Structure formats: structure tokens, C-alpha cells
Amino acid sequence: MSENVVNIDLSGEMNAATEKKGFHKYVNDMELLMQHIRSGGGQALLMGFLASRRPWTQFVATENFKVPASLPRLSRRIYRNVEYFQANYFMVFLGLFLYCLITSPFLLIAMVASFFGYRKLTAGPNTWKIGSYELTKTQQYAVAAAGSMAVCWFAGVGAVVFWVLGATVTIVALHAGLFDAESLPPLEEEQFPMIEQV
């Protein structure tokens, strides 16, 4: 009986990948995220999320707005409405953000400049030189981020962010607190119906 013997050469050196920390890890994670988005994963995720949007007629149905009877009912109502209308709330956030971009042209220019600067940076193997010193990719990201933050600061992005977040939280809290969740159809994955403690 002949035996089949396989000889495998295992000689050589192994270089263990060192774990990146701090800013290097952040840059690496952002590059992976951008690769995932470029491959179509981000768009599919966003479209799937927006497909769960509920009809606007149901979202603004005025006959379903009622003051909650008790504080425990209010907390359950908010939780249920945020879960049920999360895509609608996200659309409200996007609408407020677009409103701020349209009404502030300098902010719009700053955002577009930051976007295209980042696209140029990630487009390929760029080399930036300051004098005779060549910047690494991490240093290029740091310079681009600092420049983008400075331009956005001059454009007043801080006030816009706080205005949009404040307005979104206010609208979501008012809608989720006043919209009667008991009038909503049960979610598919919901195991237990809404139980009211007396």
C-alpha cells in the first residue's frame, strides 16, 4: 500500500499585524467604513431603513394625538412611537438639516468644499509635501480634518448643529409623547402586546 506524503515548507518569517491605536485606529476604521459605503453597502442600508418609513398621513393623523393618562403610559408611548416612526423622525431630521443648508449659503459651500477635499484625499495615493517633508496618510487626514473644521467653524456649523438637534429632539419628543401608540398596529416582531398596569 503506498502512502501519499505531502511535504509542505513552513519556513519563513511571520509578521504579526500590530493593533492600531488612537488616531491611527480611527483613520483605519474610517477607511474601512468608506470602502463599505463605496461598495454599495451603505446605500443598501440607508434604503432599507428608509423603506420602513410609515405613511405621512398616519404620522400626522390629528385624531391620534391625545395627552397620556399617566407617566408610565407616557414612557411606553414614547418608546413605542420612536420604535415605530424612527424612519419618519430621521426624515424630519434630514429636512431640518437641509433647511439649514439652504438658508445658509456659506455653510453649504463649506460642506461641499469639505466633501470634495475628502474625496480628493481618498481618491488615490496622494503625496503632500511641505518643503522637503512628505506627509503620511494619517498626517494628511489630520490636516484635512483641521482645515475642514476651521472652514465649518467660520461658517457657523456649531449653531446649526445645535439648532437642528434641538429642533429635532423637540419635534420627536412632542410627537412621540402625544401620539397615541395604542392606535398603531402591532409590530411584526412584537411578542407581547402593550400591557397597561392599573
Secondary structure as GFF3:
##gff-version 3
##sequence-region A 1 198
A	DSSP	alpha_helix	23	38	.	.	.	ID=ss1
A	DSSP	alpha_helix	41	51	.	.	.	ID=ss2
A	DSSP	alpha_helix	56	59	.	.	.	ID=ss3
A	DSSP	three_ten_helix	62	64	.	.	.	ID=ss4
A	DSSP	alpha_helix	71	84	.	.	.	ID=ss5
A	DSSP	alpha_helix	86	103	.	.	.	ID=ss6
A	DSSP	alpha_helix	105	122	.	.	.	ID=ss7
A	DSSP	beta_strand	129	130	.	.	.	ID=ss8
A	DSSP	beta_strand	133	134	.	.	.	ID=ss9
A	DSSP	alpha_helix	137	155	.	.	.	ID=ss10
A	DSSP	alpha_helix	157	178	.	.	.	ID=ss11
A	DSSP	three_ten_helix	181	183	.	.	.	ID=ss12
###
